[in-house]
């Protein structure tokens, strides 16, 4: 009888822990989707990209939110940034140190740091980070990562907004060279999303940085991942 009581108590405790973790994840997702960006952030972005309209800046902000959601859902594994313009907005957000730290505490439990790609160790320079970002961004928009009919916003922005030296992706690889095609963003290469979601080792790209952040999305620990993406976050 005592064994059954202990077993039942353990199950209840485990179930309660699961519910608490799910509620915490829900709260953190809500923070990412709803947080107010600091005033002046779009103006700072337009110093680098003066051609962007207010509507364009809001799209870039949505891309940054999508990247933060990817980091949250990565399970602590590193993820990479596929957009130069979103990377630039992230850089500017970090400069608002109090607002950024407050956001990170609520969204991740600790600060999501940003590390240049040149500082990454060799194991974080492969394509795993950009593939993980692709799969999670596709899941966010209900896109089949192996047979995408369109690009997730995060992967579409540089081309859509014609960002100089941006990173250009297409959903389908038919008729598109894996590298070497001229993209609308001016980066000189076009990359195939389906390669990232399928068995083909493919190629990815992204901006020149990676990030480190919470090893379990709660903060703490180093991470990073470029290897086809610009900035990233998560995992050792």
BALOBA-1460 file (C-alpha; in Angstrom, 3 decimals):
// residues 236
<rec num="1" residu="x" x="0.000" y="0.000" z="0.000"/>
<rec num="2" residu="x" x="2.780" y="2.414" z="0.924"/>
<rec num="3" residu="x" x="4.499" y="1.626" z="-2.391"/>
<rec num="4" residu="x" x="1.339" y="2.542" z="-4.301"/>
<rec num="5" residu="x" x="1.051" y="5.803" z="-2.378"/>
<rec num="6" residu="x" x="4.682" y="6.677" z="-3.128"/>
<rec num="7" residu="x" x="4.203" y="5.738" z="-6.789"/>
<rec num="8" residu="x" x="1.042" y="7.837" z="-7.043"/>
<rec num="9" residu="x" x="2.782" y="10.771" z="-5.374"/>
<rec num="10" residu="x" x="5.696" y="10.508" z="-7.788"/>
<rec num="11" residu="x" x="3.346" y="10.472" z="-10.777"/>
<rec num="12" residu="x" x="1.486" y="13.507" z="-9.493"/>
<rec num="13" residu="x" x="4.734" y="15.369" z="-8.919"/>
<rec num="14" residu="x" x="5.956" y="14.463" z="-12.388"/>
<rec num="15" residu="x" x="2.672" y="15.541" z="-13.935"/>
<rec num="16" residu="x" x="2.758" y="18.797" z="-12.033"/>
<rec num="17" residu="x" x="6.298" y="19.453" z="-13.254"/>
<rec num="18" residu="x" x="5.260" y="18.855" z="-16.843"/>
<rec num="19" residu="x" x="2.322" y="21.249" z="-16.524"/>
<rec num="20" residu="x" x="4.591" y="23.891" z="-14.967"/>
<rec num="21" residu="x" x="7.138" y="23.547" z="-17.783"/>
<rec num="22" residu="x" x="4.406" y="23.807" z="-20.401"/>
<rec num="23" residu="x" x="2.994" y="26.916" z="-18.736"/>
<rec num="24" residu="x" x="6.456" y="28.455" z="-18.564"/>
<rec num="25" residu="x" x="7.022" y="27.755" z="-22.261"/>
<rec num="26" residu="x" x="3.668" y="29.341" z="-23.078"/>
<rec num="27" residu="x" x="4.558" y="32.453" z="-21.074"/>
<rec num="28" residu="x" x="7.923" y="32.731" z="-22.780"/>
<rec num="29" residu="x" x="6.423" y="32.364" z="-26.239"/>
<rec num="30" residu="x" x="3.933" y="35.092" z="-25.381"/>
<rec num="31" residu="x" x="6.786" y="37.358" z="-24.271"/>
<rec num="32" residu="x" x="8.570" y="36.878" z="-27.588"/>
<rec num="33" residu="x" x="5.447" y="37.494" z="-29.649"/>
<rec num="34" residu="x" x="4.230" y="40.524" z="-27.701"/>
<rec num="35" residu="x" x="7.234" y="42.409" z="-26.303"/>
<rec num="36" residu="x" x="7.488" y="46.073" z="-27.228"/>
<rec num="37" residu="x" x="10.706" y="47.025" z="-28.965"/>
<rec num="38" residu="x" x="12.502" y="50.087" z="-27.585"/>
<rec num="39" residu="x" x="11.668" y="53.436" z="-29.141"/>
<rec num="40" residu="x" x="14.238" y="54.491" z="-31.697"/>
<rec num="41" residu="x" x="15.194" y="50.944" z="-32.695"/>
<rec num="42" residu="x" x="13.810" y="51.201" z="-36.214"/>
<rec num="43" residu="x" x="15.547" y="54.528" z="-36.716"/>
<rec num="44" residu="x" x="18.814" y="52.874" z="-35.705"/>
<rec num="45" residu="x" x="18.172" y="50.072" z="-38.211"/>
<rec num="46" residu="x" x="17.522" y="52.595" z="-40.977"/>
<rec num="47" residu="x" x="20.961" y="54.110" z="-40.430"/>
<rec num="48" residu="x" x="22.263" y="50.861" z="-41.955"/>
<rec num="49" residu="x" x="19.338" y="50.374" z="-44.346"/>
<rec num="50" residu="x" x="17.881" y="53.802" z="-45.214"/>
<rec num="51" residu="x" x="15.700" y="52.335" z="-47.963"/>
<rec num="52" residu="x" x="13.481" y="50.507" z="-45.456"/>
<rec num="53" residu="x" x="9.982" y="51.853" z="-44.874"/>
<rec num="54" residu="x" x="8.233" y="51.680" z="-41.481"/>
<rec num="55" residu="x" x="6.282" y="48.682" z="-42.813"/>
<rec num="56" residu="x" x="9.555" y="47.013" z="-43.825"/>
<rec num="57" residu="x" x="10.968" y="47.575" z="-40.330"/>
<rec num="58" residu="x" x="7.937" y="45.908" z="-38.766"/>
<rec num="59" residu="x" x="8.511" y="42.897" z="-41.043"/>
<rec num="60" residu="x" x="12.136" y="42.722" z="-39.895"/>
<rec num="61" residu="x" x="10.941" y="42.841" z="-36.291"/>
<rec num="62" residu="x" x="8.642" y="39.894" z="-37.023"/>
<rec num="63" residu="x" x="11.647" y="38.057" z="-38.413"/>
<rec num="64" residu="x" x="13.580" y="38.739" z="-35.218"/>
<rec num="65" residu="x" x="10.681" y="37.414" z="-33.154"/>
<rec num="66" residu="x" x="10.693" y="34.281" z="-35.300"/>
<rec num="67" residu="x" x="14.395" y="33.808" z="-34.675"/>
<rec num="68" residu="x" x="13.894" y="34.176" z="-30.923"/>
<rec num="69" residu="x" x="11.095" y="31.575" z="-31.080"/>
<rec num="70" residu="x" x="13.438" y="29.247" z="-32.958"/>
<rec num="71" residu="x" x="16.003" y="29.667" z="-30.201"/>
<rec num="72" residu="x" x="13.390" y="28.995" z="-27.511"/>
<rec num="73" residu="x" x="12.226" y="25.820" z="-29.251"/>
<rec num="74" residu="x" x="15.691" y="24.520" z="-30.082"/>
<rec num="75" residu="x" x="15.979" y="22.562" z="-26.843"/>
<rec num="76" residu="x" x="19.265" y="24.271" z="-26.054"/>
<rec num="77" residu="x" x="20.905" y="23.350" z="-29.368"/>
<rec num="78" residu="x" x="22.638" y="26.041" z="-31.370"/>
<rec num="79" residu="x" x="20.749" y="27.764" z="-34.152"/>
<rec num="80" residu="x" x="21.959" y="30.082" z="-36.892"/>
<rec num="81" residu="x" x="20.634" y="33.326" z="-38.329"/>
<rec num="82" residu="x" x="19.812" y="33.288" z="-42.068"/>
<rec num="83" residu="x" x="19.078" y="37.002" z="-42.464"/>
<rec num="84" residu="x" x="21.492" y="39.909" z="-42.561"/>
<rec num="85" residu="x" x="18.830" y="42.545" z="-41.919"/>
<rec num="86" residu="x" x="17.379" y="40.656" z="-38.938"/>
<rec num="87" residu="x" x="20.904" y="40.252" z="-37.599"/>
<rec num="88" residu="x" x="21.384" y="44.006" z="-37.879"/>
<rec num="89" residu="x" x="18.177" y="44.643" z="-35.914"/>
<rec num="90" residu="x" x="19.326" y="42.171" z="-33.246"/>
<rec num="91" residu="x" x="22.624" y="44.042" z="-32.941"/>
<rec num="92" residu="x" x="20.756" y="47.297" z="-32.408"/>
<rec num="93" residu="x" x="18.411" y="45.718" z="-29.841"/>
<rec num="94" residu="x" x="21.383" y="44.460" z="-27.818"/>
<rec num="95" residu="x" x="22.637" y="48.050" z="-27.502"/>
<rec num="96" residu="x" x="19.508" y="48.878" z="-25.498"/>
<rec num="97" residu="x" x="21.063" y="46.876" z="-22.693"/>
<rec num="98" residu="x" x="18.395" y="47.212" z="-20.001"/>
<rec num="99" residu="x" x="15.494" y="46.493" z="-22.344"/>
<rec num="100" residu="x" x="17.361" y="43.584" z="-23.952"/>
<rec num="101" residu="x" x="18.325" y="41.993" z="-20.638"/>
<rec num="102" residu="x" x="14.774" y="42.370" z="-19.325"/>
<rec num="103" residu="x" x="13.397" y="40.757" z="-22.476"/>
<rec num="104" residu="x" x="15.873" y="37.864" z="-22.324"/>
<rec num="105" residu="x" x="15.106" y="37.128" z="-18.676"/>
<rec num="106" residu="x" x="11.402" y="36.863" z="-19.448"/>
<rec num="107" residu="x" x="11.819" y="35.020" z="-22.737"/>
<rec num="108" residu="x" x="14.732" y="32.673" z="-21.979"/>
<rec num="109" residu="x" x="15.546" y="32.921" z="-18.276"/>
<rec num="110" residu="x" x="18.904" y="34.504" z="-19.053"/>
<rec num="111" residu="x" x="20.700" y="36.649" z="-21.599"/>
<rec num="112" residu="x" x="21.007" y="35.400" z="-25.155"/>
<rec num="113" residu="x" x="24.525" y="36.482" z="-26.130"/>
<rec num="114" residu="x" x="25.840" y="37.216" z="-29.588"/>
<rec num="115" residu="x" x="29.167" y="35.775" z="-30.753"/>
<rec num="116" residu="x" x="30.914" y="36.564" z="-34.067"/>
<rec num="117" residu="x" x="31.332" y="33.543" z="-36.295"/>
<rec num="118" residu="x" x="35.098" y="33.950" z="-36.235"/>
<rec num="119" residu="x" x="35.019" y="33.225" z="-32.493"/>
<rec num="120" residu="x" x="33.190" y="29.910" z="-32.863"/>
<rec num="121" residu="x" x="35.001" y="26.629" z="-32.402"/>
<rec num="122" residu="x" x="35.120" y="24.210" z="-35.312"/>
<rec num="123" residu="x" x="32.215" y="22.019" z="-34.174"/>
<rec num="124" residu="x" x="29.829" y="24.989" z="-34.437"/>
<rec num="125" residu="x" x="30.791" y="25.875" z="-38.014"/>
<rec num="126" residu="x" x="28.897" y="23.140" z="-39.833"/>
<rec num="127" residu="x" x="25.417" y="23.291" z="-41.312"/>
<rec num="128" residu="x" x="23.551" y="21.902" z="-38.296"/>
<rec num="129" residu="x" x="22.679" y="25.349" z="-36.963"/>
<rec num="130" residu="x" x="21.100" y="26.617" z="-40.170"/>
<rec num="131" residu="x" x="19.286" y="23.318" z="-40.754"/>
<rec num="132" residu="x" x="17.821" y="23.503" z="-37.258"/>
<rec num="133" residu="x" x="16.717" y="27.084" z="-37.834"/>
<rec num="134" residu="x" x="15.111" y="26.067" z="-41.123"/>
<rec num="135" residu="x" x="13.141" y="23.193" z="-39.579"/>
<rec num="136" residu="x" x="11.910" y="25.216" z="-36.601"/>
<rec num="137" residu="x" x="11.030" y="28.299" z="-38.678"/>
<rec num="138" residu="x" x="9.111" y="26.061" z="-41.089"/>
<rec num="139" residu="x" x="7.249" y="24.484" z="-38.176"/>
<rec num="140" residu="x" x="6.317" y="27.954" z="-36.924"/>
<rec num="141" residu="x" x="4.599" y="28.666" z="-40.269"/>
<rec num="142" residu="x" x="3.279" y="25.131" z="-40.949"/>
<rec num="143" residu="x" x="5.627" y="24.629" z="-43.909"/>
<rec num="144" residu="x" x="6.905" y="21.191" z="-44.908"/>
<rec num="145" residu="x" x="10.696" y="21.646" z="-44.525"/>
<rec num="146" residu="x" x="11.457" y="18.919" z="-47.076"/>
<rec num="147" residu="x" x="9.002" y="20.103" z="-49.709"/>
<rec num="148" residu="x" x="8.414" y="23.792" z="-49.007"/>
<rec num="149" residu="x" x="5.983" y="25.727" z="-51.170"/>
<rec num="150" residu="x" x="7.276" y="29.016" z="-49.758"/>
<rec num="151" residu="x" x="9.933" y="30.371" z="-47.420"/>
<rec num="152" residu="x" x="9.510" y="31.180" z="-43.736"/>
<rec num="153" residu="x" x="9.706" y="34.921" z="-43.157"/>
<rec num="154" residu="x" x="13.137" y="34.709" z="-41.534"/>
<rec num="155" residu="x" x="14.598" y="33.156" z="-44.704"/>
<rec num="156" residu="x" x="12.716" y="35.417" z="-47.125"/>
<rec num="157" residu="x" x="13.453" y="38.877" z="-45.746"/>
<rec num="158" residu="x" x="16.838" y="39.684" z="-47.273"/>
<rec num="159" residu="x" x="15.614" y="38.922" z="-50.780"/>
<rec num="160" residu="x" x="12.173" y="40.474" z="-50.247"/>
<rec num="161" residu="x" x="13.702" y="43.732" z="-49.019"/>
<rec num="162" residu="x" x="16.643" y="43.674" z="-51.487"/>
<rec num="163" residu="x" x="19.216" y="43.894" z="-48.700"/>
<rec num="164" residu="x" x="22.722" y="44.589" z="-50.081"/>
<rec num="165" residu="x" x="24.946" y="41.577" z="-49.405"/>
<rec num="166" residu="x" x="21.916" y="39.791" z="-47.989"/>
<rec num="167" residu="x" x="21.310" y="36.061" z="-48.064"/>
<rec num="168" residu="x" x="18.973" y="34.752" z="-50.719"/>
<rec num="169" residu="x" x="16.983" y="31.549" z="-50.388"/>
<rec num="170" residu="x" x="14.454" y="29.851" z="-52.629"/>
<rec num="171" residu="x" x="12.073" y="27.141" z="-51.404"/>
<rec num="172" residu="x" x="12.509" y="24.762" z="-54.358"/>
<rec num="173" residu="x" x="15.853" y="23.794" z="-55.851"/>
<rec num="174" residu="x" x="14.676" y="23.115" z="-59.426"/>
<rec num="175" residu="x" x="16.675" y="25.199" z="-61.850"/>
<rec num="176" residu="x" x="18.632" y="26.954" z="-59.120"/>
<rec num="177" residu="x" x="22.321" y="26.371" z="-58.575"/>
<rec num="178" residu="x" x="23.066" y="25.478" z="-54.994"/>
<rec num="179" residu="x" x="25.570" y="28.302" z="-54.949"/>
<rec num="180" residu="x" x="26.579" y="30.889" z="-57.460"/>
<rec num="181" residu="x" x="23.174" y="32.129" z="-58.574"/>
<rec num="182" residu="x" x="22.607" y="35.850" z="-58.354"/>
<rec num="183" residu="x" x="20.014" y="36.677" z="-55.710"/>
<rec num="184" residu="x" x="17.798" y="39.729" z="-55.482"/>
<rec num="185" residu="x" x="19.430" y="40.712" z="-52.216"/>
<rec num="186" residu="x" x="22.747" y="41.218" z="-53.898"/>
<rec num="187" residu="x" x="24.629" y="38.565" z="-51.970"/>
<rec num="188" residu="x" x="25.649" y="36.768" z="-55.174"/>
<rec num="189" residu="x" x="24.535" y="33.286" z="-54.104"/>
<rec num="190" residu="x" x="21.132" y="31.638" z="-54.013"/>
<rec num="191" residu="x" x="20.502" y="28.859" z="-51.526"/>
<rec num="192" residu="x" x="17.891" y="26.151" z="-51.519"/>
<rec num="193" residu="x" x="15.594" y="25.646" z="-48.539"/>
<rec num="194" residu="x" x="14.645" y="22.111" z="-49.519"/>
<rec num="195" residu="x" x="18.305" y="21.091" z="-49.246"/>
<rec num="196" residu="x" x="18.278" y="22.239" z="-45.628"/>
<rec num="197" residu="x" x="15.172" y="20.227" z="-44.805"/>
<rec num="198" residu="x" x="16.071" y="17.063" z="-46.708"/>
<rec num="199" residu="x" x="18.779" y="14.477" z="-46.866"/>
<rec num="200" residu="x" x="20.992" y="16.451" z="-49.243"/>
<rec num="201" residu="x" x="23.913" y="17.938" z="-47.371"/>
<rec num="202" residu="x" x="23.329" y="21.090" z="-49.366"/>
<rec num="203" residu="x" x="24.663" y="24.473" z="-48.491"/>
<rec num="204" residu="x" x="23.366" y="27.222" z="-46.338"/>
<rec num="205" residu="x" x="24.390" y="30.714" z="-45.693"/>
<rec num="206" residu="x" x="23.739" y="33.557" z="-43.400"/>
<rec num="207" residu="x" x="25.260" y="36.568" z="-41.797"/>
<rec num="208" residu="x" x="28.695" y="36.472" z="-40.295"/>
<rec num="209" residu="x" x="27.888" y="36.042" z="-36.633"/>
<rec num="210" residu="x" x="26.536" y="33.515" z="-34.245"/>
<rec num="211" residu="x" x="25.267" y="33.802" z="-30.751"/>
<rec num="212" residu="x" x="25.539" y="32.011" z="-27.528"/>
<rec num="213" residu="x" x="22.726" y="31.753" z="-25.076"/>
<rec num="214" residu="x" x="21.045" y="29.574" z="-22.533"/>
<rec num="215" residu="x" x="21.966" y="25.948" z="-22.862"/>
<rec num="216" residu="x" x="18.440" y="24.868" z="-21.980"/>
<rec num="217" residu="x" x="16.629" y="28.011" z="-23.061"/>
<rec num="218" residu="x" x="16.775" y="29.129" z="-19.449"/>
<rec num="219" residu="x" x="20.015" y="31.006" z="-19.898"/>
<rec num="220" residu="x" x="23.549" y="30.266" z="-18.865"/>
<rec num="221" residu="x" x="26.213" y="28.361" z="-20.713"/>
<rec num="222" residu="x" x="27.891" y="29.100" z="-24.014"/>
<rec num="223" residu="x" x="26.587" y="28.244" z="-27.400"/>
<rec num="224" residu="x" x="26.592" y="29.347" z="-30.956"/>
<rec num="225" residu="x" x="26.169" y="28.206" z="-34.462"/>
<rec num="226" residu="x" x="26.865" y="29.694" z="-37.781"/>
<rec num="227" residu="x" x="27.587" y="27.080" z="-40.395"/>
<rec num="228" residu="x" x="25.164" y="28.462" z="-42.903"/>
<rec num="229" residu="x" x="23.595" y="31.142" z="-40.783"/>
<rec num="230" residu="x" x="24.538" y="34.466" z="-39.432"/>
<rec num="231" residu="x" x="23.746" y="34.697" z="-35.757"/>
<rec num="232" residu="x" x="22.456" y="31.931" z="-33.622"/>
<rec num="233" residu="x" x="21.787" y="30.787" z="-30.127"/>
<rec num="234" residu="x" x="21.525" y="27.768" z="-27.887"/>
<rec num="235" residu="x" x="23.588" y="24.696" z="-27.135"/>
<rec num="236" residu="x" x="27.178" y="23.922" z="-26.228"/>
